[in-house]
Amino acid sequence: MSGPSYDPVPWSTDHTEDTPYANPPLSPGARLSSFQAPETEPLDLGDDLGAPRPRFIGAALAREGPNPRESYASSSNSFPVADDYSSSVYALNAGQQSPRDPNFYNLSYRDDPNAPEVNASEATVGMNKGFSGSTPYLQEKRSAYAAPARSRKRAWIIGGVIFALLVLAGIALAVYFAVVKPNATKDKDSSGAIGNHDGGESSSSAKPSASATPGDVKIVTGGDGSKVTKDDGSTFTYQNSFGGYWYWDPEDPFNNGARAQSWSPALNETFHYGVDIIRGVNLGGWLNTEPFISPALYEKYPTAVDEWTLSQAMAADTAGGGLNQLEEHYKTFITEEDFAQIAGAGLNWVRIPIAFWAIETRDNEPFLAKTSWTYFLKAIQWARKYGIRINLDLHALPGSQNGWNHSGRLGTVNFLNGPMGLANAQRSLDYIRILAEFISQPQYKDVVAMFGVTNEPQGPQFGQENLIRFYLEAYKIVRNAGGVGEGKGPFISYHEGFQGLSRWDGTFVNSDRTSMDVHPYLCFGPQSADGYDKYANTPCTAWAANQNNSMTNFGLTTAGEFSNAINDCGLFVNGVGLGIRYEGTYQGGGTRIGSCDQWTNYKTWDATRKAQIMQFALASMDALQNFFFWTWKIGNSTASGDVPSPAWSYQLGLQEGWMPKDPRKAAGTCDQTAPFNGPLKSWQTGGAGADQIPVSFSQAYAWPPTSISNAGAATLLPTYTPTGPVPTLPGPTFSPTASAAKIDVGTGWQNTADNAGLYVEVPGCSYLDPWVGPTAAPPSPLCAAGAAAKRDVVPPPTITTPPSRR
């Protein structure tokens, strides 16, 4: 297809991956700055606009290039191995009565009518297509549900009643012992019962304790069409046509037997990174609010532009519910049914942004402290119930890592930048440590399988060298919590910091399970009136090669965020009150293209428009390979009563028909000539050679940094000392059950040998507000006589060699 009338994706002609700063394109009317933005100074809107530079969600350019956007605000199946079972829930009844045929896949029994491997010409059994040859499993199923033999003639009325009762009791027992109880068996089973997807040892040590009598059948699992009971006793119908099944036993709440889809490994099976595909979605705006995702929260308080000002406005509004209004948002914006729908949509991962105030707040920070953690624990429970893995995304750091509204406070960067840059980084490492210790516990590690240690750090502001130093220290902290090797704590995800993926080649070689994260968007560059038909192949040409190269040269590479938006239309997409480029109201300037009505009023979209968006979505998924769409849900506006930014909502796209019901349909959309073909190297997945980072690399990028941007030598800056009490995160609480008192939720701290204190102020030393801004001068003197000796020793400045490039 022909391209748009202008080129919003590529860099200027002298740009290459090795020269990512070469003449990036400017927004119409924008004045040149180092950040491709309309400000007179980087990260500063200027006095005339009355607001500092906010944030959005990703890179400014269509590629993953070096500069932050100038926005304001915010396949294939897994290997069919001998013990990887089909999508039939009944087929999970393995090894209970007789040994299984190791060539189970060859029997081709499927529950998934949409699975591409099902031959339409095969016989159909109910809703399940395809069985060929002799299948003992179908025979077992028929036997299990066969009607019992009729009794001899007696009194027909009495006999009929007794017979009916016996049939019901027999079916209940058959369901339990033939389906429910086998599904609950997760220990090492030589016959291959549920688990051992890869032939290895099951990762779940939990064993079910469910019991049943003819009059009391406990239903702890189910597939498509089954009834699910929620914590509050209400029910809904589970819809999953892909062979997925839920599992929840309140007597055994850490059981990992659920599977999202037939092609996705169950939680007690190994997820083969680089082979099994991450098809995920973000739960943005839930535990870390953003104006355009939850517009109703911000419409109620017109002065609120970020969670800092929203929290202040709510706290002052005691009659309206005060700050606890945020908890009501946590309760209602995302619920258990969302997780069930995500699994039913063919998605197997969620990325959940949380903020540091899930752990604690300090001084005058106005955020609702600790409450969001309670709801993250609910997310773990719901993800476990539906077989979904979690990428925990630390979305907001103290002082702000990028100055955008999602970091908590719109304004300046105070992380690795300015006089409090080092102290805020120390504090951030503590929060990474606290989270890593919790999620590395055996009760949680198979569900929270990835940890994004920092979302969208402003690399161009404080430099890649110091970002590598921070990432390397975070790496040591996470691995110290859980240990080294596959199954020992989460995959670590590093955002590329707007540096470009190729600039990370040669870093973290022989590390243990590290991955790159990139956030490609098209919508924040130059605007165009062109429709989706002109962008049908743009994701393929703009993103696919970079993803392939990074998967080869660095290792696992995911797109942590992307959307269907091709322009910046939508309420608060560029921030509260900051306008829209497309309509010419953007405060950074620009020429009006037209009205946003056609891009936001989705109820007027016809079948052609929806098909074009669908094609764009499929191309994006195929190009990015392992992905997390931003975002699952956009809330309604109180003004319109509708979703004001429809291109950003996966859920709405499913409902209205512009998102694929089966994301596997994306495979082959880009028709790549050289796509990445796994597996990853052994050390990249925690195997041989892992955690053997070259000594030279560790020495060159040792922590702490020797200098901080906009502040100078680290020896002259405020730092903390590790002497404070550590706020260990609590585990979940469960409804009272017969065995509730025996349930071990963990201590919150996996590595008992890790007993260092929390980074806190040194008595006798002076500190600035963590959010003070980079232009403030450091305290002078830093410390009173005698207090300086208690500060952490910071090495003298040295010159380090940048990482090699390939």
Secondary structure, DSSP 8 states (H G I E B T S, - for coil): ----SS-SSS--TT-BTTBTTS-----TT----TTSSSSSBTTB--TTTTS-----SSBSSSSS-SSB-S-----------TT---S-SGGG--SSSS---TTGGGG---S-TT-TTS-TTS-EETTEE---S--HHHHHHHHHT----------HHHHHHHHHHHHHHHHHHHHIIIIIHHHH--S--TT--S--TTSS--S---------BTTB----EE-TT-EEE-TTS-EEE---TTS-BEE--TTSTT----BSSTTS--TTS---BTTB--EEEE-TTSSS--TTTSHHHHHTSTT--SHHHHHHHHHH-TTTTGGGHHHHHHHHHS-HHHHHHHHHTT--EEEEEEEGGGT---TT--S--SHHHHHHHHHHHHHHHHT-EEEEEEEE-TT-SSSSGGGSSSS---SSBSTTHHHHHHHHHHHHHHHHHHHTSTTTTTTEEEEE--SS--HHHH-HHHHHHHHHHHHHHHHHHH-SSTTSS-EEEEE-TTS-GGGGTTSSTT-SSEEEEE---STTSS-----GGGGTTHHHHHHHHHHHHHHHHTS-EEE----S-SS--STTTT-TT---TTTT--TT-------SHHHH-GGG--HHHHHHHHHHHHHHHHHHSSEEES-S-----TTTSS-S-GGG-HHHHHHHTSS-SSGGGGTTTT--SS-------GGGGTSTTTT---HHHHHHT-SS-SEEBTTEEGGGS---EEEE-------------TTGGG-----S-S-TT----EEE--TTB----TTS-TTS---SSSB-TTTGGGS---------------
